[in-house]
Amino acid sequence: MPPKNAPSNTFDWMVVEQSLEEELRLERNIRFIEDCENLDVLSQLCVSLMRTQAHQSKLLKQAVGHIALMEAVFYDATQKP
């Protein structure tokens, strides 16, 4: 039996919830980028973002795969023979 605070849906943990502060910080950063006219700065930012996105994408894929494996093992272990 799952804990009381466990999500009702198996995939609820994958829903991203941002606080108002996080949303406002993101919007401020987006507006800074939109207003930037320095092509060198924008180019460096794009390169950095591409590297970061590739790394985070791979890490997330590995983490979700690991979690899915752990859930499958847990599910198998909790089933009655």
N, C-alpha and C positions, 0 to 999 in steps of 0.2 A: 504494500500500500504506500502511495507517495506521501511525502510530508504535507502538512496542512497548507503551507505556503507555496506548494508546488503549482506550476501553471496547469490550468485545466486542459489545455491543448498541448500536445507533445512539442509543437513547434513555436509556442508562444515566446520562448526565450530568444527567438531569432528576430522578434519585432524590435526595431530600434526606436527608443524613446529619448527624445532630447528635451532638456529643460529649456525654459524661455531664455535663460542666460546663454546657453550653448547656441540656440538659434540666432540670437542677436549678435553674438560674436562671429558666427559664420557669415551672417549678412554684412557685417562691418568689413570683414576680410574680402568678401566678394566685391563690395563697392570700391574698396581700395584697388583691387585688380582692374575693375572696369574703368576706373579713372586714371590708371597708370599709362603714361605715354612713352615711357622709356623702354624701347624694344629689347635692350640688353637685359634689363631686369626681368621683363616678361619671358624672355627666352630662358634665362636661368631658372625662373620659377617653373616653367613648363617642364624642363628637364628634371628638376627636383621632384615635381609632382608625378611624373611618369615613373621614375625610379621607386618612389614611395608607394604608388598605387600597385605596381607590379609585385613588390615585396609583400604588401599587405594582402593582396589578392591570393598569392601563393600561401601565405601563412593562414589566412582564413579558410582556404580550401583544405589544408592539412588539419586544422583544428576541428572543422566540422566533420571531416572523415573520422578523426580520432574519437570525437564525441559520439558519432553514430555507432562506431564499433563498440564503445563502452556501453552504450544503451542496449545494443543487441546482446552483448554478453550478460548484462544485468537482467534483461528480459528473459533470456534463456535460463538464467540461474534462479529466477523467481517462479518459473512455471512448475506446476506440480507434475511429477512423472506419470 
